[in-house]
Amino acid sequence: MTPEAKREAARDRKRKQRERERAHKAACGAHTINFELYQGTRDCMDDMMKVGGFEEQGELITRLLHGAHRVMLRDKSRFNELLKV
């Protein structure tokens, strides 16, 4: 296989991988949210990531949302307390 054929095959594999990832995200209803964090909020996130052993911010945020949702379903007053700043 020539070097150009290898590069073309690699490009094709990568294109197919991206197509699979796009299809998977679409099937799961993935949605991207962009927002700014100020230093105090970032410090809170860093502390929670360290204590929880998280490496990715998205995983922490996802787990926080699902945990808060469970609290809300069980006891709305605890949910309101959780959200007080």
BELSUL-V729512 format. One record per pair of residues at least 4 apart in sequence whose C-alpha atoms are under 6 Angstrom apart, sorted by sequence separation. I is the first residue (numbers start at 0). J is the second residue. D is the distance in Angstrom with one decimal. If there is no record, write none. Layout:
BEGIN
I&J&D / I&J&D
END
This chain:
BEGIN
36&40&5.9 / 47&51&5.8 / 48&52&5.7 / 62&66&5.9 / 63&67&6.0 / 70&74&5.9 / 71&75&4.8 / 24&29&5.1 / 36&41&5.8 / 48&53&4.7 / 71&78&4.9 / 70&78&5.7
END
